Amino acid sequence: MVTTDDRAQRLRESAAKYRPPFVLDPTLALYCPQDNVDALDHPAIRAWFDFVLKDYQPSLPPASRRILLLLPCTATKPYILSTEHRRINAALLAAGFAPTAPADPMLLPLREADEPEALFSLAPLLHPSGTVVHRAVISEPLGLVPYEHMLRYPGGVSPAVQYDDPGLFEERGNAVSPWRPDCTATRISATRWAWGPNEKRAYVAMHNAMAEVVAKALTRFGGLYTQRISWVAPGLTHRSFVVARAERAAHGIAATRLAGGERLALVGSNDLLPAEARITALPTRPQCQAALQRLAARLGITTKAAAGPFGRGGGGATPLALPELLEDLIAELLPPALAGAA
């Protein structure tokens, strides 16, 4: 029998993901697709949507090229403390990008002794070539989180440092809330569940709502950028939020979801954005394959043996944080004349 004690245990696990002084808001702990859909009406989420979709305006330094770099949200909060974001940001600094404002004082006590303060700046990054990179995060349930508002925004403490949302990751087997009366998931082992029709329908509803939030935001201010790049893992939910129906086959992402006998369409932000504001989803599958081969050569093992380290990102992260793939990201961000020398 599943009880509210099970949710209490999940809340303890969620709270452990936070580094003080940041703390979890239990009402923003979302463990299944239905929790996610309900969160669309949470006051903190509604206030965030009002900010991002109506009031927010990026503040960027003068530059010849302006790139919006969309990164995935992470279990670690704030995101910038995650292994994945640390490695991506370190690669940007190593390539010559420098923050346009100092590190946030709240983050500095949480850095390791050998980490530069610049690694914990939330400001846009400027390269001597005249390229500015403005970082933001693709998140559920928030849609889009500009890096500079990761910790706070005009409405107060940012909900980006108050939530935990593993509820859309079906492959993990625990993205369910069996204590909910509308739960239709089936237990398949001691630790794993299979989604039922209610979970699948709610997943599509939330997926499409997040794609719409990102698209609405970028329709309003995406024209500020020369290019918009999402650096999100292939095949996963964050990539699916972005790509259009016509792009899905090339990215190995389903275009529909079957729920209770009904075939439901998955909509990506690129389906909704005007052509001049669309997002380029990277890394591509060919880039991943080439990076896997380079990783195998670096480790002195076969490509097959390298698949495990590749999937773990070299330890505790994702492939996005591997040096082999970060080479491709840096090459994309730098002007063409400099990319070959990076």
N, C-alpha and C positions, 0 to 999 in steps of 0.2 A: 504493500500500500504506500502510495506517495503522499507525503504530508507537507505542511508549510515548513517543517524542519528542513526539508530538502532545499527549499529556496533559501533558508537561513544559511545553510552550508555554502550554497552558491554565492551568496552575498559576502561571506567571509573570504572566499577565494577571489572575488572581484576586488574587495578592499585591499587585498595583499598586493595587487598590481600597482598600487599608488605609492609614490614616495612623498613623505611629509615635506612641505605643509599641505600638499594636495590631498583631497579626500573624496571618496565616492559619495554621490547622492543616491541612496538606495532606490529612490523612485525613478532613477535613470539607469537601472540595471535591467537590461533587456536580453532575455535568454531564448527567445523563440521569435519566429516571424510575427505572430500575433502581438507579442509585446511591442515589437517595432511599429506596427500599424497603430496601436494605441498611443505610442509616444508622439505621433504626429500632432496630437492634440494636447500634449503636455505643455503647460505654460512656458517653461524655459525653452522648449523647442520652438514653440510658436514665436516667442520673442526673438529667438535667433534667426528664424526665417525672415521675420520682418526686417531685421538688420541687414542680412546678406542680400535680400532681394529688393530692398527699397532704399536703404540709407548708405550702405558701404560703398566707398570709392577708394580704389587702390591709390596709394601715394608713392610714386616712383620717381627716382632721380632721372635727370636728363640722360638719354642713352640713344645710340644709333640702332640698337636691337633690344627689344623687350620680350622676354620669354616668361610665360607662366608655366611653372613646373608643378604639376599635381602629383603628390606623393600619397601612398596609402596610409590610412589610419593604422594604429598599432595597439596591441593589448596594453603595452606600457603607457602610462599617462604621467606627465605630458608626452606627446609623441616624440619630441626632440630628444628625450632621454632613452629611447629605444635603440637597440643595437643597429637596427636597419637605418634609422634616420641619422644616427651618429656617423655611420660609415659613409652614407651618401653625402652628408654635409662635409665630412672630412675630405672626401674626394673633390668636392667643389673648391674647398679652400686650397688644396694641394694644386689644383689647376689654375690658381691665380685669382679666383673670385674672393672678394673681401666684403664683409658686412658694412652697410652704410650707417649703422648705429651700433652702440655698444651692446654687449650681452645683457640680458635681463637679470637684475640683481637677485631675483627669486631662484634663478637656475644655477647661479655660480656655486653655491654651497654643495650642489649635487654633482659637480664635475669631478672626474678623476684627476689625480695630481699631475699627470702628464698631458692633460687635455688643454688646449689653448682656450682662452676666454671667447675668442671669435666663434668657436664651435657652437656657442650657446646664444648667439644673437638671433633674434627672430625677424630682423629687418631684411629687406631685399639685398641681394648680393651683386656687386658691380665688378666687372672684369676690366683690366686696362684697355682692352680692345674696344670698349664702349658697349659691351653687352651687359644688361641687367637681368638677373634671374629673380623673379618673384615667386616664392614658394607658397603653396597652399596644400591642403589635405582633403582628399576625398573620404568622407566619413558617413557612416550610417549610425545615428539617425540625423546628423546635422547637414548632410549634403556636401557643403563646401566650407572649409575652415581656413581663412587666410592665416598664414604663419604668424603675422604680427598680432593676431587676436587669439592665439592659442591659449593664453592665460587669462586675458581679460578683454572686455569690449565695452562700448558705451553703456550697455545694460547691466554691467557688473562683472562678476566672475564668469568667465567663459564656460559654457556647458561642456566644452571640449576637455576640461579637466575635472569633470564631475560624473562622467558616464562610463558604463562598460556595456559593450554590445557584441557578444559572440553569437547572437541569435539568428544570423543569416547564413552561417557557415555549416551547411547541411553535412558536408563530408566529415566533420568532426564527430558526428554521432551523438552529440549532447546538446545540440541547439534546439532544445525543447523545454517547455514549461509544463510538465505533467500534472502540476497542481491546478492548472487552469481548467475550468469546465468545458472549454471549447477545444481542448487538446485532443487530436486524433492520431497522434504518433503512437507507434507500436514498439515496445521494447524488444530488441533482437539479441541482446546479451546483457550481462550485468552492468555494462557501462555504455551501451550504445542503443540508440533509438532510430527508427525509420520514420520519416515524415509521412503524415497522412494528408488527406485532401485539404483540410483547413490550414495546415502549415504551408502547403504548396501554394494555395491561393493567396495567403497573406504575404508569402515571399514575393510573388509577382507584383502585388500591390505596392509593397515597400520598395522593391527594386525600381519600379517605374516612377514612384514618387521621388526617389533620390536622383534619378536621371533627370527628372523635370526640374528639381531645384538647381542642379548644376547648370542645366541649359538656360534656365531663366536668368541666373546670375550672370552667365557669360554672354547672353544676348544683350544684357545691359552694359557690361563694361569689358567684355572680351576683345572688343576692337582696339583697346589700348595696346595690345600685344602684337608683336611681329609673328609670334608663334605660340601655340598652346600645346604642351606636351604632358601626357600622363605617364608617369613611370610606375606602373603597377604590374603585378605578376600576371603572366599569361594564363588564361583559363579560369581565373578566379572572379569573384563577385565584383570587385572594384573595376576590373577590366570590362565586365559586362555592363556596368553602369554607363560606360563611356561609348562603346562602339555602336555604330549603326547596324541595322539589319543586314545591309549589303556587305558589311565588313566582318560579320561574325564567323563565317566559314574560314576565312584566312586566319582568324585568331583562335580557332578551335572552341568557339563558344556557341551554345545553343541559342536559337532564335525564339523558341517557345518553351512552355512548360505545361505538362499534362497534370491537371488537378481534378480528381473526381470525374474523369471522363471528358473534361473540358480542356481544349487546347488554348492556352493563354499566351499572348505575344509578350515578349520581353523588349522593352523600349530602351534605347541608349540615348545619352545626351546628344550624340551626333545625328540622331534621327530628328531632333528638335531644333538644332542650331542652324543658323544660316551658314552658307558655305564658308564665308570669310571668318567665322568664329569657331569652326570645328576643331576638335582636339586630335592630335596625333598620338595614338596609343603605342607606347614602347615599353619594353623591348619587343621586337618582332620575333616570330618563331625562328626564322633563319638566324637572327642574332643570338638567340638562346642556344641554338645548336652549335654555332661557331664558338660561342663562349664556353660551352661544355667541352669542346675539343681542346680549347686553349687551357682550360682548367686541368684536363687530363694530362696534358703535356707538362704543365707546371708541377703537378703532383707525381709525375712519372708512373701513371697507372693507365689502364684502359679506359676508353670512353664509358663503357658499361659500368666499371667500378666507380667512375667519377660521378655517376648520376646521383648517388646518395649525398656526397658533399655538396654537389650543385644544388640539390633541392633544399638543403639546410643552409645555403648561403655561406658555406664555410664554417658554420657553427652558430646556431642560435638565431639566425636571421632568415632571410629568403634569398633566392638568387639575385634579387635586385641589389643586394649589398656586396656581391662578389666583385673583386677588382676587374675580372674579365668583362663583366657586363657594364660596370661603371666606366670603362674605357669607351664603350659605345655611347653612353649618356654624355660624357664630356665632349666627345666628338660632335654630337648633335647640338650641344649648347654653344660651342665656340664658333666664331665666324669661319667660313669655309677655308680661308687662307691659313688659319691657325689649326684647324681640326686635324690635319694630317701630321702635324708636329706634336700633337698632344700625347 
